[in-house]
Amino acid sequence: MAQTPRPASDSSVSTPASIDSPDMHRAGRELLSLALIDARNHTLHLLSLYEQALGSAALPVPRELQAQEGMQPPVWLAGHIGWFAEWWIGRNTQRAFGADCPVRPTRLAAIDPGADDWWNPAQIGPERRWSPELPDLAQTKAYLLETLESTLELLEHAAETDAGLYFYRLALFHEDLRGEQFVVMAQTLGLPLGIEQAPVSVVREPLALPATRWSLGRDEAGFAFAQERGAHRVDVPEFEIDAQPVTWNQFTEFVDDGGYDREELWHGEGWRWLAAQAEGRRGPRHVEQIGAARSATGGSVLQQRFGATVRAAGHHSAVHLSWWEADAWARWAGRRIATEVEWEIAAHTAARRGFRWGDVHEWTAGTLQPWPGYRADPWSGGGEFDPAAGFGRARVLRGASFATRARLRSMRRRGFALPQRDDGFLGFRTCAL
């Protein structure tokens, strides 16, 4: 029997204040069109910065870095962004079903006959993505402009409903996520992008919050990733939580106290991970030197930051930390990593008391689990954004980093990563035991 798209309620679309608003998950056609243009311009700008920093339109990446976790050929990643939008919008004849779209919908031919062979991750493995036979930067930029034009034309005629706009919102947020991936890769490669970290702020004392019953998860209209859906109530006892992520000053004390040499502080898996790191790791990734730090502006953490060696401010959030390192620090300090519900409660209710977030993505306690009524997204199966692959293994990340696009900076956003990941802008905060 033929399927017909189900209608959505009239309340499914709202008008955010701007394309930078976290409410863009409910945006209508007009703002979505502007935001999609903004996202594509940002991608093209990042490609220009890469070309300038690497001195070649080939965007060469040293062979020894090509196998690093999270690393992709920059030109391939850009082409994949355009391909993803075309795959799920321009070529998807059943896009109007939105989240109810079949996993394998009927598809039209691609703008470029070679698109699937070049940019479909299911067809081109990690090693082949580095092949010089793939489209060059100029061809890839042309493809990005063609696919954007096609997307915008189709958007003009899309239904102004959650289902009708689902894949357009997805394409926007997918490109924003890839934009931060470009920044993370630039840090790994040591490329100067001219991105500034947030200014140092005053470190505040931990905050005490009362017991409460809290609603986790999204069930309201608008776009949400699968791991964020499924509103449910949670009883939360009173707790004390850090007002800001753990700072370099605080983390340095752990290092000075031999934290990287004390097996009793580490989770068993974390200790094995540490032992497997090259050259006897004794500090976070990208740190060249770490010692006693005593001030907000002149700590003794020397860090590689986009190709330059800088002295990290003592009151800046410690960054490029794996979950294993965060857990070891918390054990050493006699504290525990905050749970995601504790983080969300504090973010919503304690801002006026000094709760600060947005410098780093923050690890939380426990593993990623589906929420009640979990239903997989039609587009993510088996890919890097598929939460099901991480259930029981990955750790939840809350908040945002300085490199996160403003419209993704939501207090309800629920990211995830395997506990060994430290390439991203990752930190943590703790609670009292």
N, C-alpha and C positions, 0 to 999 in steps of 0.2 A: 504494500500500500504506500502511496506517495506521502511524504512528510510535508507538512506546511509549517512555516515559522509561527511560533506562538506569539501573540501580541504582548507587549509590555505595558506597564502602567504609565499614565501620563506623568508621574512623578519621577520617572527614571532619568530625566535630563535636567540639569540645573545650569546656571550661568556663574562659573567661578569669577573671582575678581580679576584674574589675569591668567595668562598661560603658565605662569610660575606657581600657581596655587596648588596645594595638595588636593584640592577639590576637583582637579582635572579628571579624576576618575569618573566624574559624572558630567563632563563637559559635552555640549552639543556640537553640531557640525561646524559652526562658525569658528569657535575657539579651537576646536580640534584641528581645523585646517591651518590656522596660524601656528599652533603648537607643532604640528608635523613639519611645517616649513622651518620653524626654529630648530627642531631636533636635527633635521638634515643639514642645515647651515652649520650647526655645531659639529657634526661629524666631518663636514668638509673643512672646517676650520682646524680641527684636530689633525686631519691628514696634512694640511699645509704646515702645521707646526712640526709634524714628524718629518716631512720632506726637508724643511729648513734645518732641523737638528741633525738629521742623518746625511744631509748633503747630496741626496740622490732621490730621484723619483721612484727608484726601485724599492725604497724603504728597507734597506738591508738590515738584517738582524744577525749578530754573531752566532755561528753554529753552536757554540757551547751554551747559548741561552735559549735556543729554539725548543729544547725539551723541558724547559722550566714549566712547572704547573701554572696554568692560567695564561700561558703565552700562545698567541696566535700570530700568523703573518698579518701585519697591519693592513695590507691591501686586500688580502682574503677576507678579513673581518669586516672591512667596509663593504665589500661586495655582498657578503652574507647578510648584512643589514638590509640592503635593497632587495635581495632575493627573498628574505623572510616576509617582507611586506607584500611582495608580489605573489608569493606562494599561498599566503592566507587571505589576501584581498583580491588582487587583480586576476588571479587564476582560479580562485575558489568560487565555483558557481553556487555553493550553498552557504556563503558567508552570512546571509541574512538570518540564519538560525542562531547566530551568536554562539554562546556557550553550549548550545545543543547541537552544534554542527558535528557531523560525523568526523571521526578521526581521519578517515580517508575519503574526503569528498570528491566529487567529480571535478576534474581540473581542466582548464584551458591550456593552450601552449604558452610557453614563456616568450617574453619580448625578445630575448636572445636564445636561440636554440641550444646553446651550450650551458645555459644557466645552471641547470640541475647538476651537471657533471662538474661544474666549477665550485658551486657554493652550497649545495645540499650536503650537510654534514653526514647524512646517512649514506651518501654515495662517494664522498671524498674523505679519506682518512687523514689523521693529523700529519703524517709525514708527507703525503702528496700535496698538501696545501702549500708547501714551501716550493713547489715546482715553478721554475721560471716560465713554463709554458702557459700558465694561467694568465688571465687578462692583466695588463699593466695598470698603472695608476690612472692614466688618462682615460682608458677604456672603462675602468671601474667608476670613475667620477661621472662619465657620460651615462652609465647604467643607473647610477644613483639618481641622476636628474630625470631620466626617463621613467623610472619606477615611481618617483615622487609625483610626477605629473599625472601618471595613471591613477595613483591612489587618490589624489585630490579631485580628479574628475569623477571617480566613482563615489567619493564621499558626498559630493553635491546632491546625489540622488539616493543616498542611504536613508532609511527610516530613522526618524529622530527618537529612537527607543534604545534600551540597553542592548537588545539583540542586534538591532541594525547597526549600532556603533561599536559593538564588542571588539571586532578585529582591528578597527581603526585606533581605538584606545590601546589595544595590545601592541600594535605596531609602534605607537608613540613611546610607550613605557619600555618596550624591548630596545628601541634605539637609545633611550636614555640610559638603560643599564649597560649597553655596549659602550656608550660614551665614557662611563666611569671605568670600564674595563680598559679603554685606551689610555686613560690617565694612570691606572695601576701598571700597565705594561710600560709606560714611559718611565715610571719610577724604577722598575726592574732593569730597564735598559740604560738608565742614567741620562735621560733626555731632558733638557731644560724646556719646560712648557710655560714658565712664567706664572704658575698657579701659586697663590699665596695661601698659607694656613691662617686660620682664625687668630686674632690677637690674643695674647696672654690675658687671662682674667684671674680675679682673686679666687684662691682655693677656699671653699667654704666647708664648714663642719658637716658631718653626716646628718641626715634628716630623719626624724622619727615620724612614722605614719601610722594612723590607727587601723585597727581591724576593719575590714569592709567586705562587702559582697560585690564582685566586679564582673562586668560582662566582657568577655574576650571574643574576638572574631567579628567579622562583618556579615550582616545579613541584609543591610540596606541596599537600595538600588545603586547601580553604578558598577564599574569594573573592579574586580579583585582577583588576585592570584589564588589558585586552589587552596594553598596552605593557609590563607588568611580568612577563608569563608567558614561559616559554622558558628554562629553566635551561641555562647553558652555562659552560664553563671558559675563563678568560682568564689568560694569562701577563702579569704586571705587573712591570716592572723596579723597582728601588729608587727611592724618590722622597722629596722633602721637601715637606710641606704645611703651610699655616697652621693653627695650633691653633684659630683662630676666624675668622669672616668679616672681611673688610677693614673697618676702623673709620673713623669720621668723621675722626679725626686723620690717618689715612693718606690718606684720599681728599682731604682738604683740601690736602695738600701737592701733589697732582697739579693741583688747581685753581690754587693759588698759582703753580705753575710754568708756567701758561698752557696746561694740558692741553686745554682746550676750544677753543683757537685754533691748535693744531699739527696740521695735516692728516696729517703723517707718522706720528702715533700711532694713527690711526684706520683701521679697515677701510674700504674704498671705500664700501660700502653704508652703513656707520655714519656716515661723514662726510656723505653725502647726507641721511641721516635727520636729523643734527644741523642741517644747513643749512635744513631744512624746518621746524624748530621755531620757534614764535612768539617774537618779541622777542629773538632772539639768545641762545639758551639758554647759560648759563655755569655750570650746576650741576644737581644732580639735581632731579627733580620735587618740588614742595612745599617747596623750600628758598628762603627769602627773602633770606638773606645767608650768605655763606661766606667765611672768611678763615683766617689762620693759627690753628691749634689746637695747644695744647701740654699740656693736662692732661686727666685722665679726666672731670672734673666741670665744667670751665668752658671748653670749646671755643667757637669763634666761628662755629658753625653755627646759624642761626636757621631753624627749620623750622615749617611749619604742621602741627599734629598735632590732628586731630579738632576743628578750628575755633579752636584756640588757638595763638598764636605761642610756641614754647618754644625754649630753648637746648639743643640736643642734646649729650649727654655725649660727650666725645671718644673714649671707649673703647666706646661703643655701636656696633653694626654699622651701617654706612652702608646706607641703604634707599631704595627707589623708584628703583632703577637699572635701566636697560635693559642687555641683553647687550652692546650696542655700547659703552656707557660702561665696563662691566666689562672688556671686551677692551682698550679704550684705556688704562685704568689699568694693566693688566697689562703692556702693551707699554712704557709709560712707566717702570714699576718694574723692567723687565728680568726679568719673571717670566711665567707663563702661567696661564690659568684652569685649575683642577683638572678632571680628567676624572671622569665619574661613577663609574667603578670605583675610582679613587683615593679619592674622597669616601667611598664605601661601606666600603672596607677600613679607612680611618681611623676612621670612626664605630663600626665593630664592634670594632676592636682597640686603639684609642688613647684611650679615654675616661679611663682612670686616669692617663694622661699629660697630660691637659688638653684633649683635643679637645672643643670645645663646639659644639653646633648647636641649632637650634630658635628662634632670634631672627627669622631671615628665611629664606625659600625661597632656595636658592642656585643660580645659573646654573652650568652645567658646560660644558666644551669640547665642540666638535663639534655635530652636528645629531642630532635624534631619528631613530632607525632601528629597524626591527622586529627582534626577536630570533628565533633559530631556532625554526621551528615556529609562527610568528605566525598567530593566527587571530582575526579580528575579533569583537568583542562583538556580540550581536544587537541591542543597544539604542542604540548610539552613532552609527551611520552618518550621516555628513553633518553632525553636530552639533558643538558646541564641544568636546565631550569625545572626539571621534573622532581617535585618533592618526594614522590613515592620511592625513588631510588635512594633517598636519604633517610627514610623513616627508621628510627632506632639507631642511626649511625651519625648523621649530621647534627650539628648544634645550631640552635636558633640565634640569629643575629638581629638585634633591634637597633633602631635609630638610623643614623646616616653619617656620612663623612663630609669633609670639606669639598670633596669632588663629586658629590651626589647632586644631580639636578634638583632644583628647588621643588618642582612638582612631585618628586618622589620622597620628599622629606615628611613623611607621615608618621604620627605616633603609633599607628596601627600596622605599619608595614612590617612584614615578617620574612626576613631573609634567612638564608641558611648556608652552611659550608661544613665540610669535613673538618674535624678538630685540628688536623695538622696544617691547615692553610694559614699562611702568614704573609702572602704576597699582597693582599689587599690592605686597606687602611683600617685595621682591626685593633680594637682595644677592649676594655672591660671595666665594670665597676662592681663593688662588693657590698654585702650586707653583713650585719652583726650576726653571730651564731645564736 
